[in-house]
Amino acid sequence: MQKERILVLDKQGIFLKMFRRRFKEKFDFSEDSVSKKDGIKVFDRVVYVIYDKLEVLDFLSNTPKNTNILVCLFNKQFYKSLSFLEEINSLILFDESKTRYEMVKELAFYFENKATV
C-alpha cells in the first residue's frame, strides 16, 4: 500500500519536528518549497502552518480551491480571529492551547479521514 503524500508548508519547521515521527509509518511528509499553484496538486493533503499575519494573507490569496488542507495556527489570537475558516470544507484549525496529545489525536483523525474534496 502506497503512503499518502502530505506537503507541509511551514517556514519555521516546527510542525514536522513535533509530528513527523508519530505519523511516518502511514504518511510520506514533504517540506519542499514547490510552487503552491502547480506543485500542490501532486500531494494528497497539505498542512499549512501559520505564524503571522503575512502568512494568513498568503494562505488566503494563494491556496488553490478544492485542496485538502489542514491549517495549523500556533497563535491563539489568530485562532480566535480566524475561527470562521472552520466553516470552509476540508479545513481544520487548532491552537497552542491544546496539549501535544490532543494535537496528535486531532491530526490522526484528520490524516486517517479518507474523505477528499
TADA-V338436 format. One record per pair of residues at least 6 apart in sequence whose ideal C-beta (glycine too) atoms are under 7 Angstrom apart, sorted by the first residue. I is the first residue (numbers start at 0). GAP is how many residues later the second one is. If there is no record, write none. Layout:
I | GAP
I | GAP
This chain:
2 | 23
2 | 24
2 | 25
3 | 23
3 | 24
3 | 40
3 | 41
4 | 23
4 | 25
4 | 37
4 | 38
4 | 39
5 | 21
5 | 22
5 | 23
5 | 37
5 | 38
5 | 39
5 | 41
6 | 23
6 | 25
6 | 33
6 | 36
6 | 39
7 | 7
7 | 8
7 | 21
7 | 22
7 | 23
7 | 39
8 | 37
8 | 39
8 | 40
9 | 6
9 | 21
9 | 39
11 | 39
13 | 35
14 | 32
14 | 34
14 | 57
15 | 13
15 | 15
18 | 85
18 | 88
19 | 9
21 | 82
22 | 88
26 | 84
33 | 6
35 | 26
35 | 27
36 | 25
36 | 27
39 | 6
39 | 24
39 | 27
43 | 24
44 | 23
44 | 25
45 | 21
45 | 22
45 | 23
46 | 23
46 | 25
47 | 11
47 | 15
47 | 21
47 | 23
48 | 23
49 | 6
49 | 9
49 | 21
49 | 22
49 | 23
49 | 28
50 | 23
50 | 24
55 | 22
55 | 26
58 | 12
62 | 6
65 | 51
66 | 50
67 | 22
67 | 48
67 | 49
68 | 21
68 | 22
69 | 22
69 | 40
70 | 14
70 | 20
70 | 21
70 | 22
71 | 22
72 | 6
72 | 9
72 | 20
72 | 22
73 | 21
73 | 22
75 | 19
75 | 20
75 | 21
78 | 14
78 | 16
81 | 11
82 | 10
84 | 6
84 | 8
85 | 7
88 | 28
89 | 27
91 | 18
93 | 9
93 | 12
